[in-house]
Amino acid sequence: MVDITHKIVTKRTATAQAIVKVGSPETMQAILNKTVPKGDVLEVSRTAGLFAVKNTSSSIPDCHPMPIEYTGITFECLEDSVLIEVTVKTIYKTGVEVEAMHGASIVALTMYDMLKPIDKKVEISTIKLLHKKGGKSDYGVKEALNLSVAVMVCSDSVSSGTKEDKAGKVISEKIQNLGLRVSNYSVIPDEILDIQASITNFCDKKMDLVVITGGTGLSNRDVTPEAVIPMLDRRIPGIEEAIRSYGQDRTPYAMLSRSVVGFKGNTLIMALPGSTAGASESMDAVFPSVLHLFKILNGFNHGK
């Protein structure tokens, strides 16, 4: 199965449709009057659909088992057809569109099986996804943002040349995958004055986003929070909590991180862990959702 361990948990909804066509008005009357020999077509097929949704992962190889929080099945009986709609909801890391379509398919097949003894012309004509919602595609920013982004690595060992920077490169790659360009990349030692001077320089240049990696731990040389916090006009605790919560689900050591996020003027400053995994997971935890901040900033110019 596809690896979804990096995804965030959100509310996911999907609605699928199936259409069963009948060959005569008498068949439709039998459905409505509940006189079909095999039983109440609508209720039996609804029950089958509920089982199908919950067991999708047992039938479709690449579907993940997931907690189904809601399944709704409705019917619209027309003159010569029954429109089936199946809506599925979950709070999970991946969508439920296949679950909804699987449910609609089994509802339609159950109806077909129950009706074929009295109607040789019954057929299933359409199975399709009507709409879905949830996940990063809904919580990001749809339009392109022309943001100026800086990535700053705080590390004594990297700045001295004794260690290769990997965390900064991972962050830069993820920034680029969001359709943004890293306009400044720098490496500095773990010194409060150096960190503050770099931040001041980026803010003077009107950078939109500054992502710092390193120095958020608890060693004597980890001073990034001490450097960043006094400079912030507005901290954003929710983003900091989201980063730690996401990391905590993957390693208990995430609770030791002191990630800091906030605004200095209109520049968003994000101080993330210095480990490659910590930096990568922190980016996955809050992007692209965090880009919504730039839509709500007063006076933000998308085309600058």
Phi and psi in degrees as a GROMACS rama.xvg file:
@    title "Ramachandran Plot"
@    xaxis  label "Phi"
@    yaxis  label "Psi"
@TYPE xy
-65.4597  140.386  VAL-2
-74.648  118.438  ASP-3
-116.305  14.6829  ILE-4
-66.5131  -19.9799  THR-5
-86.3394  -9.87327  HIS-6
-79.6503  155.455  LYS-7
-90.7022  154.07  ILE-8
-84.4763  123.45  VAL-9
-139.02  168.686  THR-10
-74.3506  128.016  LYS-11
-120.766  136.074  ARG-12
-135.72  142.547  THR-13
-147.265  143.382  ALA-14
-127.145  128.162  THR-15
-119.639  157.4  ALA-16
-127.289  144.19  GLN-17
-135.355  148.644  ALA-18
-124.515  127.845  ILE-19
-111.175  121.225  VAL-20
-98.4386  138.361  LYS-21
-108.936  158.538  VAL-22
-90.6033  -10.4906  GLY-23
-156.416  156.338  SER-24
-61.6418  -28.3986  PRO-25
-64.4114  -36.4219  GLU-26
-63.7215  -43.214  THR-27
-64.2446  -38.9243  MET-28
-64.6872  -37.5473  GLN-29
-64.5109  -37.3211  ALA-30
-64.1562  -48.7032  ILE-31
-68.2618  -35.3209  LEU-32
-86.6408  -3.20302  ASN-33
59.7785  43.2332  LYS-34
-112.153  11.9709  THR-35
-68.1303  130.714  VAL-36
-53.0397  -33.8996  PRO-37
-80.6636  -4.76996  LYS-38
124.255  -170.081  GLY-39
-71.9375  104.531  ASP-40
-60.4813  -46.2397  VAL-41
-66.5882  -44.0374  LEU-42
-72.1113  -39.9755  GLU-43
-65.2078  -43.8779  VAL-44
-68.7043  -32.784  SER-45
-63.0927  -44.1863  ARG-46
-62.1122  -42.2126  THR-47
-61.7847  -38.7877  ALA-48
-64.9191  -38.6379  GLY-49
-62.4031  -44.5402  LEU-50
-62.9612  -39.8516  PHE-51
-63.3379  -44.5768  ALA-52
-58.8115  -46.93  VAL-53
-68.5105  -20.8734  LYS-54
-111.865  20.5001  ASN-55
-57.5173  -43.3806  THR-56
-64.964  -19.0409  SER-57
-81.9288  -16.1288  SER-58
-107.114  -34.4182  SER-59
-106.492  114.852  ILE-60
-54.5955  -42.3926  PRO-61
-90.0377  3.0329  ASP-62
-81.5024  136.688  CYS-63
-83.9245  140.065  HIS-64
-60.8783  138.452  PRO-65
-151.683  158.523  MET-66
-77.535  113.852  PRO-67
-86.4314  116.784  ILE-68
-89.4958  -23.591  GLU-69
-160.483  139.766  TYR-70
-136.787  125.022  THR-71
-121.527  130.892  GLY-72
-124.45  123.209  ILE-73
-124.687  156.057  THR-74
-127.573  141.428  PHE-75
-123.996  111.682  GLU-76
-91.5379  113.025  CYS-77
-99.1051  -172.17  LEU-78
-63.8043  -40.9602  GLU-79
-128.154  13.633  ASP-80
-159.935  160.9  SER-81
-118.884  121.768  VAL-82
-91.4474  122.52  LEU-83
-107.17  131.493  ILE-84
-126.264  131.82  GLU-85
-122.418  121.469  VAL-86
-112.918  130.388  THR-87
-125.121  139.093  VAL-88
-130.533  145.584  LYS-89
-152.103  163.73  THR-90
-117.45  100.101  ILE-91
-159.14  -174.098  TYR-92
-91.9868  -7.76348  LYS-93
-141.916  161.693  THR-94
-77.7056  170.995  GLY-95
-120.058  23.6484  VAL-96
-66.4601  -37.1744  GLU-97
-68.5584  -37.6659  VAL-98
-60.4921  -43.3784  GLU-99
-65.2641  -42.5689  ALA-100
-69.4564  -36.2521  MET-101
-63.943  -43.4991  HIS-102
-61.1736  -45.1341  GLY-103
-62.7023  -38.0662  ALA-104
-63.1884  -45.0483  SER-105
-70.9157  -34.9882  ILE-106
-59.4482  -47.4756  VAL-107
-64.4862  -41.8446  ALA-108
-65.6302  -38.0163  LEU-109
-64.8871  -42.3582  THR-110
-61.8178  -42.977  MET-111
-59.593  -46.3606  TYR-112
-62.2893  -36.7819  ASP-113
-77.762  -25.7251  MET-114
-95.0579  -21.778  LEU-115
-61.0069  -28.0576  LYS-116
-68.0716  -22.3195  PRO-117
-111.289  -6.0716  ILE-118
-149.046  103.789  ASP-119
-75.9097  -9.02745  LYS-120
-101.184  3.80802  LYS-121
-63.8112  140.725  VAL-122
-151.413  155.09  GLU-123
-98.9243  119.863  ILE-124
-102.773  -32.2895  SER-125
-147.492  132.155  THR-126
-133.368  120.452  ILE-127
-154.591  159.457  LYS-128
-83.9228  127.089  LEU-129
-85.472  -47.4354  LEU-130
-166.283  160.303  HIS-131
-144.184  159.765  LYS-132
-151.454  146.339  LYS-133
118.661  161.522  GLY-134
89.955  -179.5  GLY-135
-62.3202  -29.837  LYS-136
-62.8057  -24.9788  SER-137
-96.814  -16.6498  ASP-138
-111.512  13.1638  TYR-139
-98.5931  -156.257  GLY-140
-117.051  122.004  VAL-141
-70.3126  -44.5888  LYS-142
-82.2227  158.577  GLU-143
-70.4863  139.061  ALA-144
-111.877  128.272  LEU-145
-93.3194  77.8724  ASN-146
-100.493  145.549  LEU-147
-94.8426  123.746  SER-148
-123.665  135.53  VAL-149
-119.925  139.976  ALA-150
-116.606  125.15  VAL-151
-123.764  125.375  MET-152
-100.146  121.196  VAL-153
-103.361  105.373  CYS-154
-162.359  124.597  SER-155
-62.8623  -44.7456  ASP-156
-70.027  -38.7181  SER-157
-70.5171  -41.3428  VAL-158
-67.1168  -28.0376  SER-159
-85.291  -8.0814  SER-160
87.8193  5.71997  GLY-161
-88.2853  -7.20274  THR-162
-144.066  142.339  LYS-163
-82.9682  138.326  GLU-164
-77.7663  122.848  ASP-165
-115.669  -36.145  LYS-166
-63.6791  -44.6698  ALA-167
-62.7254  -36.4067  GLY-168
-69.3648  -37.5129  LYS-169
-64.1091  -43.9722  VAL-170
-61.5652  -45.333  ILE-171
-60.7061  -41.3529  SER-172
-63.713  -42.6272  GLU-173
-68.2509  -35.9577  LYS-174
-60.9039  -44.8994  ILE-175
-65.9178  -35.2031  GLN-176
-66.5933  -19.0601  ASN-177
-84.3223  0.695703  LEU-178
86.3648  14.6739  GLY-179
-107.395  163.209  LEU-180
-117.736  132.604  ARG-181
-82.5008  109.413  VAL-182
-90.3744  -12.5388  SER-183
-148.763  128.611  ASN-184
-129.069  127.366  TYR-185
-144.293  157.525  SER-186
-127.723  128.167  VAL-187
-134.534  159.776  ILE-188
-75.6424  168.76  PRO-189
-78.305  73.4534  ASP-190
-129.485  128.089  GLU-191
-55.9994  -46.8743  ILE-192
-65.3783  -36.9851  LEU-193
-66.0236  -42.6383  ASP-194
-63.2864  -45.5067  ILE-195
-66.6889  -37.3779  GLN-196
-64.6921  -40.6193  ALA-197
-65.3632  -43.1673  SER-198
-62.417  -44.4211  ILE-199
-59.5723  -41.5766  THR-200
-62.7578  -44.3045  ASN-201
-65.8079  -40.0156  PHE-202
-67.3732  -38.4384  CYS-203
-62.3864  -30.5966  ASP-204
-84.5303  3.72071  LYS-205
62.6653  35.5944  LYS-206
-63.5014  141.703  MET-207
-80.5058  -40.3069  ASP-208
-138.165  127.883  LEU-209
-121.079  116.414  VAL-210
-106.536  118.153  VAL-211
-105.773  136.532  ILE-212
-124.727  131.539  THR-213
109.666  151.778  GLY-214
78.6662  17.9578  GLY-215
-103.227  7.34134  THR-216
-87.0405  -151.017  GLY-217
-123.66  15.4731  LEU-218
-77.2871  167.267  SER-219
-63.0794  -24.3988  ASN-220
-93.5859  -2.89722  ARG-221
-83.9042  96.5426  ASP-222
-123.065  10.3834  VAL-223
-59.6027  -46.8793  THR-224
-60.0952  -38.7216  PRO-225
-63.6515  -31.6519  GLU-226
-79.0666  -39.6363  ALA-227
-80.9052  -46.4338  VAL-228
-54.4957  -45.5237  ILE-229
-63.7368  -18.2103  PRO-230
-89.6228  -14.5836  MET-231
-80.5345  137.789  LEU-232
-83.368  -36.0943  ASP-233
-143.629  115.622  ARG-234
-81.9955  156.607  ARG-235
-123.328  85.393  ILE-236
-59.0598  -32.1785  PRO-237
-60.5371  -39.1283  GLY-238
-69.787  -41.7454  ILE-239
-59.7964  -43.3419  GLU-240
-66.1501  -38.8981  GLU-241
-63.6578  -39.6182  ALA-242
-63.2893  -47.1437  ILE-243
-69.4573  -38.4781  ARG-244
-63.0392  -44.319  SER-245
-61.8489  -45.2002  TYR-246
-66.0963  -36.7782  GLY-247
-62.8334  -30.1413  GLN-248
-69.9875  -13.0997  ASP-249
-113.978  -28.8438  ARG-250
-156.204  137.377  THR-251
-66.5408  -16.4335  PRO-252
-70.9901  -12.9484  TYR-253
-61.364  -26.0255  ALA-254
-68.0439  -13.2832  MET-255
-88.499  -7.44341  LEU-256
-79.6382  146.683  SER-257
-118.808  50.3883  ARG-258
-58.4486  141.086  SER-259
-130.662  135.715  VAL-260
-138.193  136.084  VAL-261
-179.472  178.746  GLY-262
-104.387  137.731  PHE-263
-114.997  106.21  LYS-264
65.5939  -127.453  GLY-265
-103.913  15.633  ASN-266
-98.6034  123.287  THR-267
-84.9412  122.044  LEU-268
-106.614  126.338  ILE-269
-126.075  115.045  MET-270
-102.368  110.84  ALA-271
-111.384  166.571  LEU-272
-58.3608  159.122  PRO-273
-93.7958  -13.4237  GLY-274
-73.0238  151.597  SER-275
-61.3244  -44.7058  THR-276
-65.9667  -43.2188  ALA-277
-62.7546  -42.0647  GLY-278
-66.0296  -44.9501  ALA-279
-62.4685  -46.4263  SER-280
-66.7642  -35.14  GLU-281
-64.4368  -39.62  SER-282
-65.635  -43.3997  MET-283
-63.611  -31.4773  ASP-284
-66.5836  -35.1404  ALA-285
-123.395  -11.6214  VAL-286
-102.171  144.778  PHE-287
-86.8114  1.29598  PRO-288
-55.8542  -37.144  SER-289
-63.368  -21.9285  VAL-290
-66.5896  -16.5211  LEU-291
-60.7813  -24.6238  HIS-292
-56.6465  -36.1169  LEU-293
-75.5608  -15.8094  PHE-294
-79.3502  -27.7058  LYS-295
-100.325  -2.6033  ILE-296
-67.5214  129.817  LEU-297
-61.5913  128.921  ASN-298
78.7095  10.6772  GLY-299
-69.3283  134.416  PHE-300
-108.607  110.333  ASN-301
-65.7584  -24.1663  HIS-302
-106.384  18.9653  GLY-303
